[in-house]
């Protein structure tokens, strides 16, 4: 099983855009293509913050706000 597959393939573009927005907010110099020069911490912070924001948004939706 591929680790980089989306449950909803149609959302890939939106998730990519979201990833770059989060990286920009955090000051991580994420660019198109190869990013092997970034540290594990930098990459992990982008993914972790994406999850945190998605959970917060879903909680708002579930609470009816």
mmCIF file of the N, C-alpha and C atoms, coordinates in Angstrom:
data_MODEL
# 
_entry.id   MODEL 
# 
loop_
_atom_site.group_PDB 
_atom_site.id 
_atom_site.type_symbol 
_atom_site.label_atom_id 
_atom_site.label_alt_id 
_atom_site.label_comp_id 
_atom_site.label_asym_id 
_atom_site.label_entity_id 
_atom_site.label_seq_id 
_atom_site.pdbx_PDB_ins_code 
_atom_site.Cartn_x 
_atom_site.Cartn_y 
_atom_site.Cartn_z 
_atom_site.occupancy 
_atom_site.B_iso_or_equiv 
_atom_site.pdbx_formal_charge 
_atom_site.auth_seq_id 
_atom_site.auth_comp_id 
_atom_site.auth_asym_id 
_atom_site.auth_atom_id 
_atom_site.pdbx_PDB_model_num 
ATOM 1   N N  . UNK A 1 1  ? 0.848   -1.192 0.000  1.00 0.00 ? 1  UNK A N  1 
ATOM 2   C CA . UNK A 1 1  ? 0.000   0.000  0.000  1.00 0.00 ? 1  UNK A CA 1 
ATOM 3   C C  . UNK A 1 1  ? 0.887   1.246  0.000  1.00 0.00 ? 1  UNK A C  1 
ATOM 4   N N  . UNK A 1 2  ? 0.580   2.158  -0.859 1.00 0.00 ? 2  UNK A N  1 
ATOM 5   C CA . UNK A 1 2  ? 1.328   3.403  -0.961 1.00 0.00 ? 2  UNK A CA 1 
ATOM 6   C C  . UNK A 1 2  ? 0.964   4.334  0.191  1.00 0.00 ? 2  UNK A C  1 
ATOM 7   N N  . UNK A 1 3  ? 1.955   4.966  0.757  1.00 0.00 ? 3  UNK A N  1 
ATOM 8   C CA . UNK A 1 3  ? 1.711   5.895  1.861  1.00 0.00 ? 3  UNK A CA 1 
ATOM 9   C C  . UNK A 1 3  ? 1.227   7.247  1.367  1.00 0.00 ? 3  UNK A C  1 
ATOM 10  N N  . UNK A 1 4  ? 1.429   7.551  0.095  1.00 0.00 ? 4  UNK A N  1 
ATOM 11  C CA . UNK A 1 4  ? 1.087   8.867  -0.424 1.00 0.00 ? 4  UNK A CA 1 
ATOM 12  C C  . UNK A 1 4  ? -0.211  8.886  -1.210 1.00 0.00 ? 4  UNK A C  1 
ATOM 13  N N  . UNK A 1 5  ? -1.082  7.930  -0.984 1.00 0.00 ? 5  UNK A N  1 
ATOM 14  C CA . UNK A 1 5  ? -2.338  7.926  -1.723 1.00 0.00 ? 5  UNK A CA 1 
ATOM 15  C C  . UNK A 1 5  ? -3.415  8.602  -0.885 1.00 0.00 ? 5  UNK A C  1 
ATOM 16  N N  . UNK A 1 6  ? -4.310  9.275  -1.565 1.00 0.00 ? 6  UNK A N  1 
ATOM 17  C CA . UNK A 1 6  ? -5.402  9.958  -0.891 1.00 0.00 ? 6  UNK A CA 1 
ATOM 18  C C  . UNK A 1 6  ? -6.625  9.056  -0.850 1.00 0.00 ? 6  UNK A C  1 
ATOM 19  N N  . UNK A 1 7  ? -7.380  9.154  0.209  1.00 0.00 ? 7  UNK A N  1 
ATOM 20  C CA . UNK A 1 7  ? -8.647  8.434  0.290  1.00 0.00 ? 7  UNK A CA 1 
ATOM 21  C C  . UNK A 1 7  ? -9.626  8.980  -0.734 1.00 0.00 ? 7  UNK A C  1 
ATOM 22  N N  . UNK A 1 8  ? -9.530  10.265 -1.004 1.00 0.00 ? 8  UNK A N  1 
ATOM 23  C CA . UNK A 1 8  ? -10.375 10.917 -2.011 1.00 0.00 ? 8  UNK A CA 1 
ATOM 24  C C  . UNK A 1 8  ? -9.430  11.533 -3.050 1.00 0.00 ? 8  UNK A C  1 
ATOM 25  N N  . UNK A 1 9  ? -9.141  10.800 -4.122 1.00 0.00 ? 9  UNK A N  1 
ATOM 26  C CA . UNK A 1 9  ? -8.167  11.286 -5.114 1.00 0.00 ? 9  UNK A CA 1 
ATOM 27  C C  . UNK A 1 9  ? -8.477  12.671 -5.667 1.00 0.00 ? 9  UNK A C  1 
ATOM 28  N N  . UNK A 1 10 ? -9.746  13.040 -5.735 1.00 0.00 ? 10 UNK A N  1 
ATOM 29  C CA . UNK A 1 10 ? -10.117 14.348 -6.256 1.00 0.00 ? 10 UNK A CA 1 
ATOM 30  C C  . UNK A 1 10 ? -9.638  15.486 -5.353 1.00 0.00 ? 10 UNK A C  1 
ATOM 31  N N  . UNK A 1 11 ? -9.272  15.180 -4.125 1.00 0.00 ? 11 UNK A N  1 
ATOM 32  C CA . UNK A 1 11 ? -8.844  16.207 -3.174 1.00 0.00 ? 11 UNK A CA 1 
ATOM 33  C C  . UNK A 1 11 ? -7.341  16.471 -3.239 1.00 0.00 ? 11 UNK A C  1 
ATOM 34  N N  . UNK A 1 12 ? -6.613  15.749 -4.062 1.00 0.00 ? 12 UNK A N  1 
ATOM 35  C CA . UNK A 1 12 ? -5.158  15.872 -4.095 1.00 0.00 ? 12 UNK A CA 1 
ATOM 36  C C  . UNK A 1 12 ? -4.693  17.307 -4.349 1.00 0.00 ? 12 UNK A C  1 
ATOM 37  N N  . UNK A 1 13 ? -5.289  17.968 -5.302 1.00 0.00 ? 13 UNK A N  1 
ATOM 38  C CA . UNK A 1 13 ? -4.893  19.343 -5.604 1.00 0.00 ? 13 UNK A CA 1 
ATOM 39  C C  . UNK A 1 13 ? -5.111  20.281 -4.428 1.00 0.00 ? 13 UNK A C  1 
ATOM 40  N N  . UNK A 1 14 ? -6.249  20.139 -3.771 1.00 0.00 ? 14 UNK A N  1 
ATOM 41  C CA . UNK A 1 14 ? -6.546  20.992 -2.620 1.00 0.00 ? 14 UNK A CA 1 
ATOM 42  C C  . UNK A 1 14 ? -5.593  20.707 -1.469 1.00 0.00 ? 14 UNK A C  1 
ATOM 43  N N  . UNK A 1 15 ? -5.261  19.430 -1.272 1.00 0.00 ? 15 UNK A N  1 
ATOM 44  C CA . UNK A 1 15 ? -4.331  19.080 -0.198 1.00 0.00 ? 15 UNK A CA 1 
ATOM 45  C C  . UNK A 1 15 ? -2.927  19.601 -0.479 1.00 0.00 ? 15 UNK A C  1 
ATOM 46  N N  . UNK A 1 16 ? -2.505  19.546 -1.733 1.00 0.00 ? 16 UNK A N  1 
ATOM 47  C CA . UNK A 1 16 ? -1.201  20.097 -2.090 1.00 0.00 ? 16 UNK A CA 1 
ATOM 48  C C  . UNK A 1 16 ? -1.162  21.598 -1.828 1.00 0.00 ? 16 UNK A C  1 
ATOM 49  N N  . UNK A 1 17 ? -2.208  22.297 -2.232 1.00 0.00 ? 17 UNK A N  1 
ATOM 50  C CA . UNK A 1 17 ? -2.280  23.744 -1.997 1.00 0.00 ? 17 UNK A CA 1 
ATOM 51  C C  . UNK A 1 17 ? -2.236  24.037 -0.499 1.00 0.00 ? 17 UNK A C  1 
ATOM 52  N N  . UNK A 1 18 ? -2.992  23.250 0.273  1.00 0.00 ? 18 UNK A N  1 
ATOM 53  C CA . UNK A 1 18 ? -3.035  23.408 1.725  1.00 0.00 ? 18 UNK A CA 1 
ATOM 54  C C  . UNK A 1 18 ? -1.647  23.180 2.323  1.00 0.00 ? 18 UNK A C  1 
ATOM 55  N N  . UNK A 1 19 ? -0.922  22.179 1.820  1.00 0.00 ? 19 UNK A N  1 
ATOM 56  C CA . UNK A 1 19 ? 0.420   21.865 2.314  1.00 0.00 ? 19 UNK A CA 1 
ATOM 57  C C  . UNK A 1 19 ? 1.347   23.067 2.140  1.00 0.00 ? 19 UNK A C  1 
ATOM 58  N N  . UNK A 1 20 ? 1.301   23.702 0.972  1.00 0.00 ? 20 UNK A N  1 
ATOM 59  C CA . UNK A 1 20 ? 2.172   24.853 0.726  1.00 0.00 ? 20 UNK A CA 1 
ATOM 60  C C  . UNK A 1 20 ? 1.752   26.065 1.555  1.00 0.00 ? 20 UNK A C  1 
ATOM 61  N N  . UNK A 1 21 ? 0.462   26.240 1.784  1.00 0.00 ? 21 UNK A N  1 
ATOM 62  C CA . UNK A 1 21 ? -0.011  27.331 2.644  1.00 0.00 ? 21 UNK A CA 1 
ATOM 63  C C  . UNK A 1 21 ? 0.497   27.141 4.068  1.00 0.00 ? 21 UNK A C  1 
ATOM 64  N N  . UNK A 1 22 ? 0.396   25.913 4.584  1.00 0.00 ? 22 UNK A N  1 
ATOM 65  C CA . UNK A 1 22 ? 0.855   25.622 5.944  1.00 0.00 ? 22 UNK A CA 1 
ATOM 66  C C  . UNK A 1 22 ? 2.366   25.812 6.041  1.00 0.00 ? 22 UNK A C  1 
ATOM 67  N N  . UNK A 1 23 ? 3.103   25.314 5.054  1.00 0.00 ? 23 UNK A N  1 
ATOM 68  C CA . UNK A 1 23 ? 4.558   25.470 5.057  1.00 0.00 ? 23 UNK A CA 1 
ATOM 69  C C  . UNK A 1 23 ? 4.928   26.948 5.090  1.00 0.00 ? 23 UNK A C  1 
ATOM 70  N N  . UNK A 1 24 ? 4.220   27.749 4.323  1.00 0.00 ? 24 UNK A N  1 
ATOM 71  C CA . UNK A 1 24 ? 4.470   29.191 4.308  1.00 0.00 ? 24 UNK A CA 1 
ATOM 72  C C  . UNK A 1 24 ? 4.187   29.810 5.676  1.00 0.00 ? 24 UNK A C  1 
ATOM 73  N N  . UNK A 1 25 ? 3.077   29.413 6.304  1.00 0.00 ? 25 UNK A N  1 
ATOM 74  C CA . UNK A 1 25 ? 2.732   29.931 7.640  1.00 0.00 ? 25 UNK A CA 1 
ATOM 75  C C  . UNK A 1 25 ? 3.826   29.601 8.650  1.00 0.00 ? 25 UNK A C  1 
ATOM 76  N N  . UNK A 1 26 ? 4.393   28.402 8.530  1.00 0.00 ? 26 UNK A N  1 
ATOM 77  C CA . UNK A 1 26 ? 5.405   27.956 9.481  1.00 0.00 ? 26 UNK A CA 1 
ATOM 78  C C  . UNK A 1 26 ? 6.820   28.415 9.125  1.00 0.00 ? 26 UNK A C  1 
ATOM 79  N N  . UNK A 1 27 ? 6.976   29.015 7.965  1.00 0.00 ? 27 UNK A N  1 
ATOM 80  C CA . UNK A 1 27 ? 8.293   29.466 7.536  1.00 0.00 ? 27 UNK A CA 1 
ATOM 81  C C  . UNK A 1 27 ? 9.177   28.343 7.025  1.00 0.00 ? 27 UNK A C  1 
ATOM 82  N N  . UNK A 1 28 ? 8.573   27.246 6.591  1.00 0.00 ? 28 UNK A N  1 
ATOM 83  C CA . UNK A 1 28 ? 9.325   26.122 6.037  1.00 0.00 ? 28 UNK A CA 1 
ATOM 84  C C  . UNK A 1 28 ? 9.469   26.357 4.535  1.00 0.00 ? 28 UNK A C  1 
ATOM 85  N N  . UNK A 1 29 ? 10.696  26.352 4.020  1.00 0.00 ? 29 UNK A N  1 
ATOM 86  C CA . UNK A 1 29 ? 10.913  26.661 2.599  1.00 0.00 ? 29 UNK A CA 1 
ATOM 87  C C  . UNK A 1 29 ? 10.583  25.484 1.677  1.00 0.00 ? 29 UNK A C  1 
ATOM 88  N N  . UNK A 1 30 ? 9.344   25.049 1.682  1.00 0.00 ? 30 UNK A N  1 
ATOM 89  C CA . UNK A 1 30 ? 8.881   23.945 0.850  1.00 0.00 ? 30 UNK A CA 1 
ATOM 90  C C  . UNK A 1 30 ? 8.720   24.436 -0.578 1.00 0.00 ? 30 UNK A C  1 
ATOM 91  N N  . UNK A 1 31 ? 9.207   23.639 -1.523 1.00 0.00 ? 31 UNK A N  1 
ATOM 92  C CA . UNK A 1 31 ? 9.109   24.028 -2.923 1.00 0.00 ? 31 UNK A CA 1 
ATOM 93  C C  . UNK A 1 31 ? 8.606   22.850 -3.741 1.00 0.00 ? 31 UNK A C  1 
ATOM 94  N N  . UNK A 1 32 ? 8.180   23.116 -4.967 1.00 0.00 ? 32 UNK A N  1 
ATOM 95  C CA . UNK A 1 32 ? 7.743   22.059 -5.875 1.00 0.00 ? 32 UNK A CA 1 
ATOM 96  C C  . UNK A 1 32 ? 8.927   21.148 -6.158 1.00 0.00 ? 32 UNK A C  1 
ATOM 97  N N  . UNK A 1 33 ? 8.674   19.855 -6.247 1.00 0.00 ? 33 UNK A N  1 
ATOM 98  C CA . UNK A 1 33 ? 9.739   18.915 -6.582 1.00 0.00 ? 33 UNK A CA 1 
ATOM 99  C C  . UNK A 1 33 ? 10.473  18.409 -5.355 1.00 0.00 ? 33 UNK A C  1 
ATOM 100 N N  . UNK A 1 34 ? 11.760  18.223 -5.503 1.00 0.00 ? 34 UNK A N  1 
ATOM 101 C CA . UNK A 1 34 ? 12.601  17.617 -4.475 1.00 0.00 ? 34 UNK A CA 1 
ATOM 102 C C  . UNK A 1 34 ? 12.780  18.542 -3.274 1.00 0.00 ? 34 UNK A C  1 
ATOM 103 N N  . UNK A 1 35 ? 12.555  18.000 -2.068 1.00 0.00 ? 35 UNK A N  1 
ATOM 104 C CA . UNK A 1 35 ? 12.727  18.766 -0.837 1.00 0.00 ? 35 UNK A CA 1 
ATOM 105 C C  . UNK A 1 35 ? 13.621  18.018 0.154  1.00 0.00 ? 35 UNK A C  1 
ATOM 106 N N  . UNK A 1 36 ? 14.571  17.247 -0.380 1.00 0.00 ? 36 UNK A N  1 
ATOM 107 C CA . UNK A 1 36 ? 15.455  16.449 0.473  1.00 0.00 ? 36 UNK A CA 1 
ATOM 108 C C  . UNK A 1 36 ? 16.392  17.271 1.331  1.00 0.00 ? 36 UNK A C  1 
ATOM 109 N N  . UNK A 1 37 ? 16.475  18.562 1.056  1.00 0.00 ? 37 UNK A N  1 
ATOM 110 C CA . UNK A 1 37 ? 17.334  19.423 1.858  1.00 0.00 ? 37 UNK A CA 1 
ATOM 111 C C  . UNK A 1 37 ? 16.656  19.864 3.159  1.00 0.00 ? 37 UNK A C  1 
ATOM 112 N N  . UNK A 1 38 ? 15.372  19.570 3.302  1.00 0.00 ? 38 UNK A N  1 
ATOM 113 C CA . UNK A 1 38 ? 14.661  19.933 4.534  1.00 0.00 ? 38 UNK A CA 1 
ATOM 114 C C  . UNK A 1 38 ? 14.877  18.857 5.594  1.00 0.00 ? 38 UNK A C  1 
ATOM 115 N N  . UNK A 1 39 ? 14.825  19.266 6.838  1.00 0.00 ? 39 UNK A N  1 
ATOM 116 C CA . UNK A 1 39 ? 15.007  18.310 7.929  1.00 0.00 ? 39 UNK A CA 1 
ATOM 117 C C  . UNK A 1 39 ? 13.725  17.537 8.187  1.00 0.00 ? 39 UNK A C  1 
ATOM 118 N N  . UNK A 1 40 ? 13.860  16.433 8.897  1.00 0.00 ? 40 UNK A N  1 
ATOM 119 C CA . UNK A 1 40 ? 12.689  15.646 9.297  1.00 0.00 ? 40 UNK A CA 1 
ATOM 120 C C  . UNK A 1 40 ? 11.758  16.499 10.143 1.00 0.00 ? 40 UNK A C  1 
ATOM 121 N N  . UNK A 1 41 ? 12.337  17.318 10.997 1.00 0.00 ? 41 UNK A N  1 
ATOM 122 C CA . UNK A 1 41 ? 11.542  18.193 11.860 1.00 0.00 ? 41 UNK A CA 1 
ATOM 123 C C  . UNK A 1 41 ? 10.694  19.154 11.030 1.00 0.00 ? 41 UNK A C  1 
ATOM 124 N N  . UNK A 1 42 ? 11.299  19.761 10.007 1.00 0.00 ? 42 UNK A N  1 
ATOM 125 C CA . UNK A 1 42 ? 10.561  20.706 9.163  1.00 0.00 ? 42 UNK A CA 1 
ATOM 126 C C  . UNK A 1 42 ? 9.415   20.000 8.444  1.00 0.00 ? 42 UNK A C  1 
ATOM 127 N N  . UNK A 1 43 ? 9.709   18.865 7.833  1.00 0.00 ? 43 UNK A N  1 
ATOM 128 C CA . UNK A 1 43 ? 8.668   18.133 7.120  1.00 0.00 ? 43 UNK A CA 1 
ATOM 129 C C  . UNK A 1 43 ? 7.571   17.664 8.070  1.00 0.00 ? 43 UNK A C  1 
ATOM 130 N N  . UNK A 1 44 ? 7.968   17.173 9.232  1.00 0.00 ? 44 UNK A N  1 
ATOM 131 C CA . UNK A 1 44 ? 6.993   16.698 10.210 1.00 0.00 ? 44 UNK A CA 1 
ATOM 132 C C  . UNK A 1 44 ? 6.120   17.814 10.752 1.00 0.00 ? 44 UNK A C  1 
ATOM 133 N N  . UNK A 1 45 ? 6.706   18.991 10.903 1.00 0.00 ? 45 UNK A N  1 
ATOM 134 C CA . UNK A 1 45 ? 5.918   20.110 11.428 1.00 0.00 ? 45 UNK A CA 1 
ATOM 135 C C  . UNK A 1 45 ? 4.825   20.510 10.443 1.00 0.00 ? 45 UNK A C  1 
ATOM 136 N N  . UNK A 1 46 ? 5.111   20.440 9.149  1.00 0.00 ? 46 UNK A N  1 
ATOM 137 C CA . UNK A 1 46 ? 4.103   20.776 8.136  1.00 0.00 ? 46 UNK A CA 1 
ATOM 138 C C  . UNK A 1 46 ? 2.961   19.764 8.213  1.00 0.00 ? 46 UNK A C  1 
ATOM 139 N N  . UNK A 1 47 ? 3.290   18.477 8.181  1.00 0.00 ? 47 UNK A N  1 
ATOM 140 C CA . UNK A 1 47 ? 2.259   17.445 8.243  1.00 0.00 ? 47 UNK A CA 1 
ATOM 141 C C  . UNK A 1 47 ? 1.460   17.498 9.528  1.00 0.00 ? 47 UNK A C  1 
ATOM 142 N N  . UNK A 1 48 ? 2.148   17.693 10.640 1.00 0.00 ? 48 UNK A N  1 
ATOM 143 C CA . UNK A 1 48 ? 1.462   17.747 11.932 1.00 0.00 ? 48 UNK A CA 1 
ATOM 144 C C  . UNK A 1 48 ? 0.512   18.924 12.037 1.00 0.00 ? 48 UNK A C  1 
ATOM 145 N N  . UNK A 1 49 ? 0.954   20.075 11.540 1.00 0.00 ? 49 UNK A N  1 
ATOM 146 C CA . UNK A 1 49 ? 0.103   21.260 11.609 1.00 0.00 ? 49 UNK A CA 1 
ATOM 147 C C  . UNK A 1 49 ? -1.089  21.138 10.665 1.00 0.00 ? 49 UNK A C  1 
ATOM 148 N N  . UNK A 1 50 ? -0.879  20.462 9.518  1.00 0.00 ? 50 UNK A N  1 
ATOM 149 C CA . UNK A 1 50 ? -1.997  20.220 8.606  1.00 0.00 ? 50 UNK A CA 1 
ATOM 150 C C  . UNK A 1 50 ? -3.072  19.395 9.308  1.00 0.00 ? 50 UNK A C  1 
ATOM 151 N N  . UNK A 1 51 ? -2.647  18.336 9.988  1.00 0.00 ? 51 UNK A N  1 
ATOM 152 C CA . UNK A 1 51 ? -3.602  17.481 10.698 1.00 0.00 ? 51 UNK A CA 1 
ATOM 153 C C  . UNK A 1 51 ? -4.310  18.268 11.792 1.00 0.00 ? 51 UNK A C  1 
ATOM 154 N N  . UNK A 1 52 ? -3.558  19.065 12.538 1.00 0.00 ? 52 UNK A N  1 
ATOM 155 C CA . UNK A 1 52 ? -4.145  19.869 13.612 1.00 0.00 ? 52 UNK A CA 1 
ATOM 156 C C  . UNK A 1 52 ? -5.229  20.805 13.066 1.00 0.00 ? 52 UNK A C  1 
ATOM 157 N N  . UNK A 1 53 ? -4.949  21.472 11.947 1.00 0.00 ? 53 UNK A N  1 
ATOM 158 C CA . UNK A 1 53 ? -5.922  22.392 11.353 1.00 0.00 ? 53 UNK A CA 1 
ATOM 159 C C  . UNK A 1 53 ? -7.140  21.651 10.800 1.00 0.00 ? 53 UNK A C  1 
ATOM 160 N N  . UNK A 1 54 ? -6.918  20.475 10.189 1.00 0.00 ? 54 UNK A N  1 
ATOM 161 C CA . UNK A 1 54 ? -8.043  19.707 9.651  1.00 0.00 ? 54 UNK A CA 1 
ATOM 162 C C  . UNK A 1 54 ? -8.946  19.202 10.772 1.00 0.00 ? 54 UNK A C  1 
ATOM 163 N N  . UNK A 1 55 ? -8.352  18.767 11.874 1.00 0.00 ? 55 UNK A N  1 
ATOM 164 C CA . UNK A 1 55 ? -9.156  18.299 13.012 1.00 0.00 ? 55 UNK A CA 1 
ATOM 165 C C  . UNK A 1 55 ? -9.955  19.453 13.602 1.00 0.00 ? 55 UNK A C  1 
ATOM 166 N N  . UNK A 1 56 ? -9.332  20.608 13.753 1.00 0.00 ? 56 UNK A N  1 
ATOM 167 C CA . UNK A 1 56 ? -10.037 21.772 14.304 1.00 0.00 ? 56 UNK A CA 1 
ATOM 168 C C  . UNK A 1 56 ? -11.219 22.156 13.421 1.00 0.00 ? 56 UNK A C  1 
ATOM 169 N N  . UNK A 1 57 ? -11.029 22.119 12.104 1.00 0.00 ? 57 UNK A N  1 
ATOM 170 C CA . UNK A 1 57 ? -12.114 22.461 11.189 1.00 0.00 ? 57 UNK A CA 1 
ATOM 171 C C  . UNK A 1 57 ? -13.248 21.445 11.278 1.00 0.00 ? 57 UNK A C  1 
ATOM 172 N N  . UNK A 1 58 ? -12.886 20.179 11.361 1.00 0.00 ? 58 UNK A N  1 
ATOM 173 C CA . UNK A 1 58 ? -13.913 19.139 11.463 1.00 0.00 ? 58 UNK A CA 1 
ATOM 174 C C  . UNK A 1 58 ? -14.682 19.256 12.785 1.00 0.00 ? 58 UNK A C  1 
ATOM 175 N N  . UNK A 1 59 ? -13.985 19.589 13.862 1.00 0.00 ? 59 UNK A N  1 
ATOM 176 C CA . UNK A 1 59 ? -14.658 19.781 15.153 1.00 0.00 ? 59 UNK A CA 1 
ATOM 177 C C  . UNK A 1 59 ? -15.664 20.921 15.079 1.00 0.00 ? 59 UNK A C  1 
ATOM 178 N N  . UNK A 1 60 ? -15.293 22.002 14.381 1.00 0.00 ? 60 UNK A N  1 
ATOM 179 C CA . UNK A 1 60 ? -16.226 23.121 14.199 1.00 0.00 ? 60 UNK A CA 1 
ATOM 180 C C  . UNK A 1 60 ? -17.460 22.666 13.438 1.00 0.00 ? 60 UNK A C  1 
ATOM 181 N N  . UNK A 1 61 ? -17.259 21.893 12.374 1.00 0.00 ? 61 UNK A N  1 
ATOM 182 C CA . UNK A 1 61 ? -18.375 21.418 11.580 1.00 0.00 ? 61 UNK A CA 1 
ATOM 183 C C  . UNK A 1 61 ? -19.287 20.497 12.417 1.00 0.00 ? 61 UNK A C  1 
ATOM 184 N N  . UNK A 1 62 ? -18.684 19.654 13.211 1.00 0.00 ? 62 UNK A N  1 
ATOM 185 C CA . UNK A 1 62 ? -19.458 18.716 14.037 1.00 0.00 ? 62 UNK A CA 1 
ATOM 186 C C  . UNK A 1 62 ? -20.231 19.444 15.135 1.00 0.00 ? 62 UNK A C  1 
ATOM 187 N N  . UNK A 1 63 ? -19.679 20.574 15.589 1.00 0.00 ? 63 UNK A N  1 
ATOM 188 C CA . UNK A 1 63 ? -20.348 21.358 16.629 1.00 0.00 ? 63 UNK A CA 1 
ATOM 189 C C  . UNK A 1 63 ? -21.411 22.275 16.030 1.00 0.00 ? 63 UNK A C  1 
ATOM 190 N N  . UNK A 1 64 ? -21.488 22.342 14.713 1.00 0.00 ? 64 UNK A N  1 
ATOM 191 C CA . UNK A 1 64 ? -22.490 23.169 14.063 1.00 0.00 ? 64 UNK A CA 1 
ATOM 192 C C  . UNK A 1 64 ? -22.108 24.612 13.959 1.00 0.00 ? 64 UNK A C  1 
ATOM 193 N N  . UNK A 1 65 ? -20.810 24.916 14.006 1.00 0.00 ? 65 UNK A N  1 
ATOM 194 C CA . UNK A 1 65 ? -20.356 26.317 13.924 1.00 0.00 ? 65 UNK A CA 1 
ATOM 195 C C  . UNK A 1 65 ? -19.810 26.605 12.563 1.00 0.00 ? 65 UNK A C  1 
# 
